Each structure stands twice: as C-alpha cells, then as structure tokens.
Amino acid sequence: MAHDSNAEHLRAELKSLADTLEEVLNSSTDKPKAELDKLRSKAEGALKETRARLSDAGDKLAHQTK
C-alpha cells in the first residue's frame, strides 16, 4: 500500500512540475519580466523538490531490492 501511495505522490509531483514548466514556456512571450522571474523561480523550486523526492524514492527502491 505504501508503495502505491508513494508512486501516486510522485506522479502528482511530476504532473505539477510539467504543468509549471508548460506555463513558463507558454507565457514566456507575453508576460512582464517580473512575472517571468516569479514563474521561473516557481519552476526551479518544483524541479528541485521533485528531484529530491525522486532521489529518495530511488534510494528506497534500491534498498528494498537488496
């Protein structure tokens, strides 16, 4: 059960990251620089968080398979 919950949580985070990056890419031509900086910061934070969670999940998976 915990595995399914973790997988679902990671899927949700990856979707959120993809949505944020898509928003940055789609709005890069029609937004003021301050708003683009805010979106970029949001995307960078989401990417950093997702990378950390994926790393943790990978470590857990490696530990479980040993």
Predicted model as a PDB file, atoms N, CA, C, CB and O in Angstrom, pLDDT in the B-factor column:
MODEL        1                                                                  
ATOM      1  N   MET A   1       0.817  -1.200   0.000  1.00 47.00           N  
ATOM      2  CA  MET A   1       0.000   0.000   0.000  1.00 47.00           C  
ATOM      3  C   MET A   1       0.859   1.262   0.000  1.00 47.00           C  
ATOM      4  CB  MET A   1      -0.928  -0.001   1.201  1.00 47.00           C  
ATOM      5  O   MET A   1       0.577   2.203  -0.742  1.00 47.00           O  
ATOM      6  N   ALA A   2       1.902   1.287   0.825  1.00 58.00           N  
ATOM      7  CA  ALA A   2       2.757   2.466   0.903  1.00 58.00           C  
ATOM      8  C   ALA A   2       3.421   2.733  -0.441  1.00 58.00           C  
ATOM      9  CB  ALA A   2       3.819   2.291   1.995  1.00 58.00           C  
ATOM     10  O   ALA A   2       3.598   3.885  -0.837  1.00 58.00           O  
ATOM     11  N   HIS A   3       3.789   1.649  -1.146  1.00 64.00           N  
ATOM     12  CA  HIS A   3       4.417   1.787  -2.454  1.00 64.00           C  
ATOM     13  C   HIS A   3       3.480   2.492  -3.429  1.00 64.00           C  
ATOM     14  CB  HIS A   3       4.820   0.413  -3.004  1.00 64.00           C  
ATOM     15  O   HIS A   3       3.909   3.386  -4.158  1.00 64.00           O  
ATOM     16  N   ASP A   4       2.201   2.101  -3.450  1.00 72.00           N  
ATOM     17  CA  ASP A   4       1.218   2.727  -4.338  1.00 72.00           C  
ATOM     18  C   ASP A   4       1.043   4.199  -3.996  1.00 72.00           C  
ATOM     19  CB  ASP A   4      -0.131   2.000  -4.247  1.00 72.00           C  
ATOM     20  O   ASP A   4       0.930   5.042  -4.886  1.00 72.00           O  
ATOM     21  N   SER A   5       1.020   4.501  -2.713  1.00 79.00           N  
ATOM     22  CA  SER A   5       0.866   5.881  -2.269  1.00 79.00           C  
ATOM     23  C   SER A   5       2.067   6.721  -2.700  1.00 79.00           C  
ATOM     24  CB  SER A   5       0.693   5.939  -0.743  1.00 79.00           C  
ATOM     25  O   SER A   5       1.903   7.844  -3.176  1.00 79.00           O  
ATOM     26  N   ASN A   6       3.269   6.181  -2.535  1.00 75.00           N  
ATOM     27  CA  ASN A   6       4.469   6.904  -2.952  1.00 75.00           C  
ATOM     28  C   ASN A   6       4.489   7.112  -4.463  1.00 75.00           C  
ATOM     29  CB  ASN A   6       5.726   6.152  -2.509  1.00 75.00           C  
ATOM     30  O   ASN A   6       4.826   8.196  -4.940  1.00 75.00           O  
ATOM     31  N   ALA A   7       4.134   6.085  -5.208  1.00 77.00           N  
ATOM     32  CA  ALA A   7       4.111   6.192  -6.663  1.00 77.00           C  
ATOM     33  C   ALA A   7       3.094   7.240  -7.107  1.00 77.00           C  
ATOM     34  CB  ALA A   7       3.788   4.829  -7.300  1.00 77.00           C  
ATOM     35  O   ALA A   7       3.369   8.037  -8.004  1.00 77.00           O  
ATOM     36  N   GLU A   8       1.937   7.237  -6.488  1.00 84.00           N  
ATOM     37  CA  GLU A   8       0.905   8.217  -6.839  1.00 84.00           C  
ATOM     38  C   GLU A   8       1.363   9.626  -6.488  1.00 84.00           C  
ATOM     39  CB  GLU A   8      -0.417   7.895  -6.119  1.00 84.00           C  
ATOM     40  O   GLU A   8       1.115  10.569  -7.240  1.00 84.00           O  
ATOM     41  N   HIS A   9       2.025   9.769  -5.356  1.00 81.00           N  
ATOM     42  CA  HIS A   9       2.531  11.083  -4.936  1.00 81.00           C  
ATOM     43  C   HIS A   9       3.583  11.580  -5.938  1.00 81.00           C  
ATOM     44  CB  HIS A   9       3.139  11.008  -3.496  1.00 81.00           C  
ATOM     45  O   HIS A   9       3.576  12.752  -6.315  1.00 81.00           O  
ATOM     46  N   LEU A  10       4.478  10.697  -6.363  1.00 80.00           N  
ATOM     47  CA  LEU A  10       5.487  11.082  -7.348  1.00 80.00           C  
ATOM     48  C   LEU A  10       4.849  11.462  -8.682  1.00 80.00           C  
ATOM     49  CB  LEU A  10       6.487   9.945  -7.553  1.00 80.00           C  
ATOM     50  O   LEU A  10       5.271  12.424  -9.323  1.00 80.00           O  
ATOM     51  N   ARG A  11       3.836  10.709  -9.099  1.00 84.00           N  
ATOM     52  CA  ARG A  11       3.120  11.047 -10.342  1.00 84.00           C  
ATOM     53  C   ARG A  11       2.512  12.446 -10.246  1.00 84.00           C  
ATOM     54  CB  ARG A  11       2.010  10.002 -10.635  1.00 84.00           C  
ATOM     55  O   ARG A  11       2.588  13.239 -11.184  1.00 84.00           O  
ATOM     56  N   ALA A  12       1.912  12.727  -9.102  1.00 85.00           N  
ATOM     57  CA  ALA A  12       1.279  14.037  -8.907  1.00 85.00           C  
ATOM     58  C   ALA A  12       2.335  15.149  -8.937  1.00 85.00           C  
ATOM     59  CB  ALA A  12       0.499  14.072  -7.563  1.00 85.00           C  
ATOM     60  O   ALA A  12       2.099  16.212  -9.512  1.00 85.00           O  
ATOM     61  N   GLU A  13       3.485  14.910  -8.327  1.00 83.00           N  
ATOM     62  CA  GLU A  13       4.548  15.916  -8.328  1.00 83.00           C  
ATOM     63  C   GLU A  13       5.104  16.134  -9.730  1.00 83.00           C  
ATOM     64  CB  GLU A  13       5.674  15.502  -7.380  1.00 83.00           C  
ATOM     65  O   GLU A  13       5.361  17.268 -10.134  1.00 83.00           O  
ATOM     66  N   LEU A  14       5.287  15.041 -10.470  1.00 85.00           N  
ATOM     67  CA  LEU A  14       5.789  15.176 -11.833  1.00 85.00           C  
ATOM     68  C   LEU A  14       4.790  15.914 -12.713  1.00 85.00           C  
ATOM     69  CB  LEU A  14       6.098  13.803 -12.426  1.00 85.00           C  
ATOM     70  O   LEU A  14       5.188  16.709 -13.565  1.00 85.00           O  
ATOM     71  N   LYS A  15       3.502  15.663 -12.520  1.00 87.00           N  
ATOM     72  CA  LYS A  15       2.478  16.373 -13.279  1.00 87.00           C  
ATOM     73  C   LYS A  15       2.500  17.861 -12.933  1.00 87.00           C  
ATOM     74  CB  LYS A  15       1.083  15.774 -13.001  1.00 87.00           C  
ATOM     75  O   LYS A  15       2.393  18.715 -13.813  1.00 87.00           O  
ATOM     76  N   SER A  16       2.639  18.161 -11.644  1.00 85.00           N  
ATOM     77  CA  SER A  16       2.710  19.552 -11.210  1.00 85.00           C  
ATOM     78  C   SER A  16       3.927  20.247 -11.814  1.00 85.00           C  
ATOM     79  CB  SER A  16       2.759  19.634  -9.679  1.00 85.00           C  
ATOM     80  O   SER A  16       3.837  21.386 -12.271  1.00 85.00           O  
ATOM     81  N   LEU A  17       5.053  19.559 -11.811  1.00 83.00           N  
ATOM     82  CA  LEU A  17       6.263  20.116 -12.404  1.00 83.00           C  
ATOM     83  C   LEU A  17       6.055  20.363 -13.898  1.00 83.00           C  
ATOM     84  CB  LEU A  17       7.463  19.172 -12.175  1.00 83.00           C  
ATOM     85  O   LEU A  17       6.392  21.433 -14.406  1.00 83.00           O  
ATOM     86  N   ALA A  18       5.509  19.390 -14.587  1.00 86.00           N  
ATOM     87  CA  ALA A  18       5.261  19.543 -16.019  1.00 86.00           C  
ATOM     88  C   ALA A  18       4.304  20.699 -16.292  1.00 86.00           C  
ATOM     89  CB  ALA A  18       4.697  18.245 -16.602  1.00 86.00           C  
ATOM     90  O   ALA A  18       4.512  21.469 -17.229  1.00 86.00           O  
ATOM     91  N   ASP A  19       3.262  20.823 -15.483  1.00 86.00           N  
ATOM     92  CA  ASP A  19       2.305  21.927 -15.650  1.00 86.00           C  
ATOM     93  C   ASP A  19       2.984  23.278 -15.448  1.00 86.00           C  
ATOM     94  CB  ASP A  19       1.133  21.778 -14.664  1.00 86.00           C  
ATOM     95  O   ASP A  19       2.739  24.222 -16.199  1.00 86.00           O  
ATOM     96  N   THR A  20       3.838  23.364 -14.429  1.00 81.00           N  
ATOM     97  CA  THR A  20       4.545  24.610 -14.147  1.00 81.00           C  
ATOM     98  C   THR A  20       5.493  24.968 -15.284  1.00 81.00           C  
ATOM     99  CB  THR A  20       5.318  24.501 -12.831  1.00 81.00           C  
ATOM    100  O   THR A  20       5.549  26.120 -15.717  1.00 81.00           O  
ATOM    101  N   LEU A  21       6.235  23.978 -15.763  1.00 81.00           N  
ATOM    102  CA  LEU A  21       7.160  24.234 -16.875  1.00 81.00           C  
ATOM    103  C   LEU A  21       6.408  24.616 -18.138  1.00 81.00           C  
ATOM    104  CB  LEU A  21       8.033  23.004 -17.141  1.00 81.00           C  
ATOM    105  O   LEU A  21       6.847  25.488 -18.887  1.00 81.00           O  
ATOM    106  N   GLU A  22       5.285  23.970 -18.374  1.00 84.00           N  
ATOM    107  CA  GLU A  22       4.465  24.311 -19.531  1.00 84.00           C  
ATOM    108  C   GLU A  22       3.951  25.749 -19.421  1.00 84.00           C  
ATOM    109  CB  GLU A  22       3.284  23.328 -19.663  1.00 84.00           C  
ATOM    110  O   GLU A  22       3.917  26.478 -20.412  1.00 84.00           O  
ATOM    111  N   GLU A  23       3.560  26.144 -18.231  1.00 79.00           N  
ATOM    112  CA  GLU A  23       3.092  27.515 -18.010  1.00 79.00           C  
ATOM    113  C   GLU A  23       4.204  28.511 -18.312  1.00 79.00           C  
ATOM    114  CB  GLU A  23       2.594  27.694 -16.562  1.00 79.00           C  
ATOM    115  O   GLU A  23       3.964  29.541 -18.942  1.00 79.00           O  
ATOM    116  N   VAL A  24       5.418  28.208 -17.865  1.00 76.00           N  
ATOM    117  CA  VAL A  24       6.556  29.091 -18.128  1.00 76.00           C  
ATOM    118  C   VAL A  24       6.799  29.200 -19.634  1.00 76.00           C  
ATOM    119  CB  VAL A  24       7.828  28.572 -17.411  1.00 76.00           C  
ATOM    120  O   VAL A  24       6.966  30.298 -20.165  1.00 76.00           O  
ATOM    121  N   LEU A  25       6.818  28.067 -20.306  1.00 77.00           N  
ATOM    122  CA  LEU A  25       7.085  28.083 -21.745  1.00 77.00           C  
ATOM    123  C   LEU A  25       5.990  28.782 -22.533  1.00 77.00           C  
ATOM    124  CB  LEU A  25       7.248  26.673 -22.256  1.00 77.00           C  
ATOM    125  O   LEU A  25       6.282  29.545 -23.454  1.00 77.00           O  
ATOM    126  N   ASN A  26       4.745  28.534 -22.185  1.00 79.00           N  
ATOM    127  CA  ASN A  26       3.631  29.121 -22.918  1.00 79.00           C  
ATOM    128  C   ASN A  26       3.480  30.615 -22.686  1.00 79.00           C  
ATOM    129  CB  ASN A  26       2.362  28.432 -22.542  1.00 79.00           C  
ATOM    130  O   ASN A  26       2.962  31.322 -23.550  1.00 79.00           O  
ATOM    131  N   SER A  27       3.919  31.103 -21.543  1.00 73.00           N  
ATOM    132  CA  SER A  27       3.697  32.508 -21.233  1.00 73.00           C  
ATOM    133  C   SER A  27       4.961  33.346 -21.373  1.00 73.00           C  
ATOM    134  CB  SER A  27       3.154  32.643 -19.839  1.00 73.00           C  
ATOM    135  O   SER A  27       4.966  34.527 -21.025  1.00 73.00           O  
ATOM    136  N   SER A  28       6.012  32.750 -21.871  1.00 67.00           N  
ATOM    137  CA  SER A  28       7.280  33.469 -21.911  1.00 67.00           C  
ATOM    138  C   SER A  28       7.280  34.654 -22.867  1.00 67.00           C  
ATOM    139  CB  SER A  28       8.373  32.530 -22.291  1.00 67.00           C  
ATOM    140  O   SER A  28       8.132  35.535 -22.748  1.00 67.00           O  
ATOM    141  N   THR A  29       6.365  34.695 -23.793  1.00 72.00           N  
ATOM    142  CA  THR A  29       6.370  35.787 -24.762  1.00 72.00           C  
ATOM    143  C   THR A  29       5.456  36.945 -24.386  1.00 72.00           C  
ATOM    144  CB  THR A  29       5.972  35.266 -26.101  1.00 72.00           C  
ATOM    145  O   THR A  29       5.628  38.053 -24.895  1.00 72.00           O  
ATOM    146  N   ASP A  30       4.493  36.712 -23.508  1.00 73.00           N  
ATOM    147  CA  ASP A  30       3.517  37.767 -23.249  1.00 73.00           C  
ATOM    148  C   ASP A  30       3.453  38.216 -21.790  1.00 73.00           C  
ATOM    149  CB  ASP A  30       2.167  37.304 -23.675  1.00 73.00           C  
ATOM    150  O   ASP A  30       2.474  38.841 -21.383  1.00 73.00           O  
ATOM    151  N   LYS A  31       4.472  37.909 -21.004  1.00 74.00           N  
ATOM    152  CA  LYS A  31       4.466  38.300 -19.592  1.00 74.00           C  
ATOM    153  C   LYS A  31       5.594  39.293 -19.326  1.00 74.00           C  
ATOM    154  CB  LYS A  31       4.608  37.057 -18.673  1.00 74.00           C  
ATOM    155  O   LYS A  31       6.642  39.243 -19.971  1.00 74.00           O  
ATOM    156  N   PRO A  32       5.368  40.197 -18.366  1.00 83.00           N  
ATOM    157  CA  PRO A  32       6.447  41.098 -17.974  1.00 83.00           C  
ATOM    158  C   PRO A  32       7.579  40.311 -17.292  1.00 83.00           C  
ATOM    159  CB  PRO A  32       5.911  42.206 -17.031  1.00 83.00           C  
ATOM    160  O   PRO A  32       7.362  39.217 -16.772  1.00 83.00           O  
ATOM    161  N   LYS A  33       8.777  40.885 -17.305  1.00 82.00           N  
ATOM    162  CA  LYS A  33       9.950  40.208 -16.764  1.00 82.00           C  
ATOM    163  C   LYS A  33       9.755  39.798 -15.314  1.00 82.00           C  
ATOM    164  CB  LYS A  33      11.164  41.099 -16.884  1.00 82.00           C  
ATOM    165  O   LYS A  33      10.171  38.704 -14.933  1.00 82.00           O  
ATOM    166  N   ALA A  34       9.145  40.628 -14.503  1.00 87.00           N  
ATOM    167  CA  ALA A  34       8.948  40.298 -13.084  1.00 87.00           C  
ATOM    168  C   ALA A  34       8.093  39.045 -12.931  1.00 87.00           C  
ATOM    169  CB  ALA A  34       8.292  41.478 -12.341  1.00 87.00           C  
ATOM    170  O   ALA A  34       8.373  38.198 -12.082  1.00 87.00           O  
ATOM    171  N   GLU A  35       7.069  38.928 -13.737  1.00 83.00           N  
ATOM    172  CA  GLU A  35       6.205  37.747 -13.656  1.00 83.00           C  
ATOM    173  C   GLU A  35       6.923  36.508 -14.178  1.00 83.00           C  
ATOM    174  CB  GLU A  35       4.907  37.975 -14.445  1.00 83.00           C  
ATOM    175  O   GLU A  35       6.754  35.415 -13.638  1.00 83.00           O  
ATOM    176  N   LEU A  36       7.724  36.677 -15.227  1.00 79.00           N  
ATOM    177  CA  LEU A  36       8.510  35.549 -15.734  1.00 79.00           C  
ATOM    178  C   LEU A  36       9.524  35.077 -14.694  1.00 79.00           C  
ATOM    179  CB  LEU A  36       9.232  35.940 -17.035  1.00 79.00           C  
ATOM    180  O   LEU A  36       9.753  33.878 -14.541  1.00 79.00           O  
ATOM    181  N   ASP A  37      10.126  36.026 -13.985  1.00 85.00           N  
ATOM    182  CA  ASP A  37      11.071  35.662 -12.926  1.00 85.00           C  
ATOM    183  C   ASP A  37      10.369  34.867 -11.829  1.00 85.00           C  
ATOM    184  CB  ASP A  37      11.729  36.923 -12.331  1.00 85.00           C  
ATOM    185  O   ASP A  37      10.924  33.910 -11.290  1.00 85.00           O  
ATOM    186  N   LYS A  38       9.153  35.272 -11.509  1.00 86.00           N  
ATOM    187  CA  LYS A  38       8.369  34.561 -10.491  1.00 86.00           C  
ATOM    188  C   LYS A  38       8.039  33.144 -10.961  1.00 86.00           C  
ATOM    189  CB  LYS A  38       7.067  35.334 -10.170  1.00 86.00           C  
ATOM    190  O   LYS A  38       8.175  32.190 -10.195  1.00 86.00           O  
ATOM    191  N   LEU A  39       7.609  33.004 -12.207  1.00 80.00           N  
ATOM    192  CA  LEU A  39       7.302  31.690 -12.768  1.00 80.00           C  
ATOM    193  C   LEU A  39       8.552  30.815 -12.833  1.00 80.00           C  
ATOM    194  CB  LEU A  39       6.689  31.837 -14.165  1.00 80.00           C  
ATOM    195  O   LEU A  39       8.501  29.620 -12.541  1.00 80.00           O  
ATOM    196  N   ARG A  40       9.661  31.416 -13.214  1.00 82.00           N  
ATOM    197  CA  ARG A  40      10.918  30.670 -13.279  1.00 82.00           C  
ATOM    198  C   ARG A  40      11.317  30.177 -11.894  1.00 82.00           C  
ATOM    199  CB  ARG A  40      12.037  31.542 -13.876  1.00 82.00           C  
ATOM    200  O   ARG A  40      11.748  29.034 -11.738  1.00 82.00           O  
ATOM    201  N   SER A  41      11.176  31.025 -10.907  1.00 88.00           N  
ATOM    202  CA  SER A  41      11.502  30.636  -9.535  1.00 88.00           C  
ATOM    203  C   SER A  41      10.606  29.496  -9.069  1.00 88.00           C  
ATOM    204  CB  SER A  41      11.366  31.837  -8.588  1.00 88.00           C  
ATOM    205  O   SER A  41      11.064  28.560  -8.414  1.00 88.00           O  
ATOM    206  N   LYS A  42       9.335  29.583  -9.412  1.00 83.00           N  
ATOM    207  CA  LYS A  42       8.385  28.517  -9.061  1.00 83.00           C  
ATOM    208  C   LYS A  42       8.785  27.207  -9.733  1.00 83.00           C  
ATOM    209  CB  LYS A  42       6.945  28.910  -9.473  1.00 83.00           C  
ATOM    210  O   LYS A  42       8.763  26.148  -9.106  1.00 83.00           O  
ATOM    211  N   ALA A  43       9.151  27.285 -11.010  1.00 82.00           N  
ATOM    212  CA  ALA A  43       9.558  26.088 -11.745  1.00 82.00           C  
ATOM    213  C   ALA A  43      10.843  25.505 -11.170  1.00 82.00           C  
ATOM    214  CB  ALA A  43       9.746  26.410 -13.231  1.00 82.00           C  
ATOM    215  O   ALA A  43      10.962  24.286 -11.038  1.00 82.00           O  
ATOM    216  N   GLU A  44      11.800  26.353 -10.827  1.00 86.00           N  
ATOM    217  CA  GLU A  44      13.054  25.873 -10.246  1.00 86.00           C  
ATOM    218  C   GLU A  44      12.807  25.190  -8.910  1.00 86.00           C  
ATOM    219  CB  GLU A  44      14.041  27.028 -10.071  1.00 86.00           C  
ATOM    220  O   GLU A  44      13.409  24.156  -8.620  1.00 86.00           O  
ATOM    221  N   GLY A  45      11.925  25.763  -8.094  1.00 86.00           N  
ATOM    222  CA  GLY A  45      11.592  25.149  -6.810  1.00 86.00           C  
ATOM    223  C   GLY A  45      10.924  23.799  -6.989  1.00 86.00           C  
ATOM    224  O   GLY A  45      11.236  22.841  -6.282  1.00 86.00           O  
ATOM    225  N   ALA A  46      10.005  23.729  -7.938  1.00 82.00           N  
ATOM    226  CA  ALA A  46       9.310  22.466  -8.198  1.00 82.00           C  
ATOM    227  C   ALA A  46      10.283  21.418  -8.715  1.00 82.00           C  
ATOM    228  CB  ALA A  46       8.166  22.672  -9.205  1.00 82.00           C  
ATOM    229  O   ALA A  46      10.190  20.248  -8.345  1.00 82.00           O  
ATOM    230  N   LEU A  47      11.208  21.823  -9.562  1.00 84.00           N  
ATOM    231  CA  LEU A  47      12.199  20.894 -10.101  1.00 84.00           C  
ATOM    232  C   LEU A  47      13.112  20.381  -8.992  1.00 84.00           C  
ATOM    233  CB  LEU A  47      13.030  21.570 -11.205  1.00 84.00           C  
ATOM    234  O   LEU A  47      13.398  19.186  -8.924  1.00 84.00           O  
ATOM    235  N   LYS A  48      13.561  21.267  -8.138  1.00 88.00           N  
ATOM    236  CA  LYS A  48      14.443  20.877  -7.030  1.00 88.00           C  
ATOM    237  C   LYS A  48      13.735  19.899  -6.096  1.00 88.00           C  
ATOM    238  CB  LYS A  48      14.906  22.121  -6.242  1.00 88.00           C  
ATOM    239  O   LYS A  48      14.310  18.889  -5.688  1.00 88.00           O  
ATOM    240  N   GLU A  49      12.500  20.205  -5.768  1.00 85.00           N  
ATOM    241  CA  GLU A  49      11.706  19.341  -4.883  1.00 85.00           C  
ATOM    242  C   GLU A  49      11.469  17.967  -5.520  1.00 85.00           C  
ATOM    243  CB  GLU A  49      10.355  20.010  -4.553  1.00 85.00           C  
ATOM    244  O   GLU A  49      11.593  16.936  -4.858  1.00 85.00           O  
ATOM    245  N   THR A  50      11.131  17.968  -6.797  1.00 82.00           N  
ATOM    246  CA  THR A  50      10.854  16.711  -7.487  1.00 82.00           C  
ATOM    247  C   THR A  50      12.117  15.866  -7.601  1.00 82.00           C  
ATOM    248  CB  THR A  50      10.271  16.980  -8.880  1.00 82.00           C  
ATOM    249  O   THR A  50      12.072  14.650  -7.415  1.00 82.00           O  
ATOM    250  N   ARG A  51      13.235  16.503  -7.905  1.00 85.00           N  
ATOM    251  CA  ARG A  51      14.497  15.762  -7.970  1.00 85.00           C  
ATOM    252  C   ARG A  51      14.814  15.107  -6.628  1.00 85.00           C  
ATOM    253  CB  ARG A  51      15.647  16.694  -8.389  1.00 85.00           C  
ATOM    254  O   ARG A  51      15.221  13.946  -6.582  1.00 85.00           O  
ATOM    255  N   ALA A  52      14.628  15.845  -5.546  1.00 86.00           N  
ATOM    256  CA  ALA A  52      14.913  15.301  -4.218  1.00 86.00           C  
ATOM    257  C   ALA A  52      14.012  14.110  -3.916  1.00 86.00           C  
ATOM    258  CB  ALA A  52      14.736  16.383  -3.142  1.00 86.00           C  
ATOM    259  O   ALA A  52      14.480  13.090  -3.409  1.00 86.00           O  
ATOM    260  N   ARG A  53      12.736  14.230  -4.223  1.00 82.00           N  
ATOM    261  CA  ARG A  53      11.801  13.131  -3.970  1.00 82.00           C  
ATOM    262  C   ARG A  53      12.107  11.916  -4.838  1.00 82.00           C  
ATOM    263  CB  ARG A  53      10.368  13.592  -4.215  1.00 82.00           C  
ATOM    264  O   ARG A  53      12.006  10.777  -4.383  1.00 82.00           O  
ATOM    265  N   LEU A  54      12.482  12.167  -6.096  1.00 82.00           N  
ATOM    266  CA  LEU A  54      12.843  11.051  -6.968  1.00 82.00           C  
ATOM    267  C   LEU A  54      14.109  10.360  -6.474  1.00 82.00           C  
ATOM    268  CB  LEU A  54      13.037  11.538  -8.409  1.00 82.00           C  
ATOM    269  O   LEU A  54      14.223   9.136  -6.545  1.00 82.00           O  
ATOM    270  N   SER A  55      15.038  11.132  -5.984  1.00 83.00           N  
ATOM    271  CA  SER A  55      16.264  10.555  -5.430  1.00 83.00           C  
ATOM    272  C   SER A  55      15.944   9.703  -4.211  1.00 83.00           C  
ATOM    273  CB  SER A  55      17.268  11.664  -5.058  1.00 83.00           C  
ATOM    274  O   SER A  55      16.454   8.591  -4.073  1.00 83.00           O  
ATOM    275  N   ASP A  56      15.099  10.223  -3.328  1.00 82.00           N  
ATOM    276  CA  ASP A  56      14.686   9.463  -2.147  1.00 82.00           C  
ATOM    277  C   ASP A  56      13.967   8.179  -2.548  1.00 82.00           C  
ATOM    278  CB  ASP A  56      13.778  10.316  -1.249  1.00 82.00           C  
ATOM    279  O   ASP A  56      14.217   7.116  -1.980  1.00 82.00           O  
ATOM    280  N   ALA A  57      13.082   8.285  -3.520  1.00 79.00           N  
ATOM    281  CA  ALA A  57      12.344   7.107  -3.977  1.00 79.00           C  
ATOM    282  C   ALA A  57      13.297   6.087  -4.583  1.00 79.00           C  
ATOM    283  CB  ALA A  57      11.266   7.505  -5.002  1.00 79.00           C  
ATOM    284  O   ALA A  57      13.136   4.884  -4.378  1.00 79.00           O  
ATOM    285  N   GLY A  58      14.284   6.562  -5.326  1.00 76.00           N  
ATOM    286  CA  GLY A  58      15.273   5.660  -5.909  1.00 76.00           C  
ATOM    287  C   GLY A  58      16.089   4.963  -4.841  1.00 76.00           C  
ATOM    288  O   GLY A  58      16.378   3.771  -4.952  1.00 76.00           O  
ATOM    289  N   ASP A  59      16.464   5.700  -3.804  1.00 81.00           N  
ATOM    290  CA  ASP A  59      17.213   5.106  -2.691  1.00 81.00           C  
ATOM    291  C   ASP A  59      16.381   4.044  -1.982  1.00 81.00           C  
ATOM    292  CB  ASP A  59      17.644   6.192  -1.691  1.00 81.00           C  
ATOM    293  O   ASP A  59      16.885   2.973  -1.644  1.00 81.00           O  
ATOM    294  N   LYS A  60      15.111   4.348  -1.761  1.00 79.00           N  
ATOM    295  CA  LYS A  60      14.221   3.377  -1.096  1.00 79.00           C  
ATOM    296  C   LYS A  60      14.058   2.137  -1.945  1.00 79.00           C  
ATOM    297  CB  LYS A  60      12.844   4.000  -0.810  1.00 79.00           C  
ATOM    298  O   LYS A  60      14.083   1.018  -1.433  1.00 79.00           O  
ATOM    299  N   LEU A  61      13.891   2.331  -3.244  1.00 73.00           N  
ATOM    300  CA  LEU A  61      13.724   1.199  -4.142  1.00 73.00           C  
ATOM    301  C   LEU A  61      14.982   0.335  -4.167  1.00 73.00           C  
ATOM    302  CB  LEU A  61      13.386   1.684  -5.551  1.00 73.00           C  
ATOM    303  O   LEU A  61      14.897  -0.892  -4.146  1.00 73.00           O  
ATOM    304  N   ALA A  62      16.141   0.975  -4.211  1.00 78.00           N  
ATOM    305  CA  ALA A  62      17.402   0.237  -4.211  1.00 78.00           C  
ATOM    306  C   ALA A  62      17.549  -0.553  -2.907  1.00 78.00           C  
ATOM    307  CB  ALA A  62      18.600   1.204  -4.397  1.00 78.00           C  
ATOM    308  O   ALA A  62      17.994  -1.700  -2.918  1.00 78.00           O  
ATOM    309  N   HIS A  63      17.178   0.056  -1.806  1.00 80.00           N  
ATOM    310  CA  HIS A  63      17.253  -0.615  -0.507  1.00 80.00           C  
ATOM    311  C   HIS A  63      16.303  -1.809  -0.445  1.00 80.00           C  
ATOM    312  CB  HIS A  63      16.929   0.372   0.620  1.00 80.00           C  
ATOM    313  O   HIS A  63      16.654  -2.859   0.094  1.00 80.00           O  
ATOM    314  N   GLN A  64      15.109  -1.646  -0.995  1.00 79.00           N  
ATOM    315  CA  GLN A  64      14.114  -2.721  -0.973  1.00 79.00           C  
ATOM    316  C   GLN A  64      14.532  -3.887  -1.845  1.00 79.00           C  
ATOM    317  CB  GLN A  64      12.761  -2.201  -1.426  1.00 79.00           C  
ATOM    318  O   GLN A  64      14.203  -5.032  -1.538  1.00 79.00           O  
ATOM    319  N   THR A  65      15.245  -3.625  -2.920  1.00 79.00           N  
ATOM    320  CA  THR A  65      15.625  -4.714  -3.814  1.00 79.00           C  
ATOM    321  C   THR A  65      16.855  -5.475  -3.346  1.00 79.00           C  
ATOM    322  CB  THR A  65      15.870  -4.177  -5.189  1.00 79.00           C  
ATOM    323  O   THR A  65      17.165  -6.541  -3.878  1.00 79.00           O  
ATOM    324  N   LYS A  66      17.558  -4.936  -2.354  1.00 75.00           N  
ATOM    325  CA  LYS A  66      18.748  -5.632  -1.827  1.00 75.00           C  
ATOM    326  C   LYS A  66      18.376  -6.815  -0.988  1.00 75.00           C  
ATOM    327  CB  LYS A  66      19.603  -4.691  -1.010  1.00 75.00           C  
ATOM    328  O   LYS A  66      19.253  -7.506  -0.471  1.00 75.00           O  
TER     329      LYS A  66                                                      
ENDMDL                                                                          
END                                                                             
